[in-house]
Amino acid sequence: MSERHPAYRDVSDADWNDWRWQQRHAVRSRQALEKLVPLTDDERAGCDDTAAIFRLGMSPYYLSLIDRAHPFCPVRRQAIPVRAEARVAPGELEDPLGEDKTRPTEAIVHKYPDRVLLLAADHCSVYCRHCTRRRITKGGEAELSKKAMEEAVAYVASHREVRDVLISGGDPFLLSDERLEALLAPLHAIPHVEMIRIGTRVPVCLPMRVTDALAKLLRKYAPVYVVTHFNHAKEITPEARAACERLVDAGVPVENQAVLMRQVNSSARIIKELSHRCLAMRVRPYYLHQMDVAQGLEHLRTPLRAGVEILEQLRGHTTGLAVPHLAVDLPGGGGKVTLQPDYVVERIAGGTVLRNFKGQQYVYPEPTETDCHCPYDEVWLARGATAADAA
Ligand SMILES: *Cc1c(COP(=O)(O)O)cnc(C)c1O
């Protein structure tokens, strides 16, 4: 078990391992935080300057992971605001991904042809200082109303092209098992919904929420993929590992989306260690996100080339499964694109010159026949493809 902050030494194990106890005892003010972690001047000002902008809040569990002696501790940087967070730099947007203009109902963001995002909750176990959906998570700690949920399910039911529903928020795992099931069951029952994904930081920030009952519930509505959000190996504690393994053991695949943050995890060594530690607990690295152009986050943004350089130092040098996709979600609503190092050196007559991870050059000869039409496909399609497969 990871070490508790001394202030929680006398808490019983039963309480500590009860996620509702953790939620009830979340640290939500500068005054409470200051008694537990000696704050720097920058952090104290950051707490006060952001108080009216975005919630402060962290579980006692996550707070205990903070290195109280170092202001650049990655857990600390994700949980405690600094002054820069209150500053809006030129070009920064309240809705950086243009989600609000693709919201056909209150809870649905429909931006891609065959999948939707469903915003199921507006609260979190830890309010990430790098949150780019704070226009939603700074709300009134309300759960999705019954009406909004019914509208969302009806929207999915009436859009046959939607084969993948990504439930996010806020953190959907802060809903009770009953509320979660009330959302999963009707979605799962829609014939054209082939898979459900749930985006959550619970395995990282509140791992005790991942109970056997939750894992069993998710398995019941398979395929449900859990997409979590570890940013640094320091967050991969025995508790976090047990939470991920409980899900995977139950038959629920877990993927990780990390966000690249300047001076928090912006190095190839850190991302490589994170990927290795994720794979060791059967969590697959999925995306490495370039920081969105959201208000108050400029101090955490890296230049685009930093992410590409990190991939350059991973691809070929380590397990391919440990290399995430580098995603840039285009400001204004263009959606995600991925970047990668350019391995094409030049195109020559009859082939392409490529370089490998060691910088050595090789020629890939092009075939003479270039027609890629697959003659059997008409037969296969006639056997009944879904609307999304045929598109
Ligand atoms: C990221 C995202 C998705 C899922 O994208 P994938 O590339 O399929 O993981 C879906 N909808 C919205 C609005 C998103 O931002």
PDBQT file of the ligand as one rigid body, heavy atoms in Angstrom, charges set to zero:
ROOT
HETATM    1  C1  LIG A 401     -11.670  12.106 -28.605  1.00  0.00    +0.000 C 
HETATM    2  C2  LIG A 401     -13.085  12.121 -28.924  1.00  0.00    +0.000 A 
HETATM    3  C3  LIG A 401     -13.745  10.958 -29.363  1.00  0.00    +0.000 A 
HETATM    4  C4  LIG A 401     -13.045   9.623 -29.481  1.00  0.00    +0.000 C 
HETATM    5  O1  LIG A 401     -12.018   9.685 -30.417  1.00  0.00    +0.000 OA
HETATM    6  P1  LIG A 401     -11.186   8.365 -30.747  1.00  0.00    +0.000 P 
HETATM    7  O2  LIG A 401     -10.106   8.866 -31.656  1.00  0.00    +0.000 OA
HETATM    8  O3  LIG A 401     -12.133   7.415 -31.388  1.00  0.00    +0.000 OA
HETATM    9  O4  LIG A 401     -10.664   7.832 -29.451  1.00  0.00    +0.000 OA
HETATM   10  C5  LIG A 401     -15.080  11.055 -29.692  1.00  0.00    +0.000 A 
HETATM   11  N1  LIG A 401     -15.738  12.221 -29.604  1.00  0.00    +0.000 NA
HETATM   12  C6  LIG A 401     -15.139  13.349 -29.195  1.00  0.00    +0.000 A 
HETATM   13  C7  LIG A 401     -15.930  14.615 -29.158  1.00  0.00    +0.000 C 
HETATM   14  C8  LIG A 401     -13.801  13.342 -28.830  1.00  0.00    +0.000 A 
HETATM   15  O5  LIG A 401     -13.205  14.452 -28.403  1.00  0.00    +0.000 OA
ENDROOT
TORSDOF 0
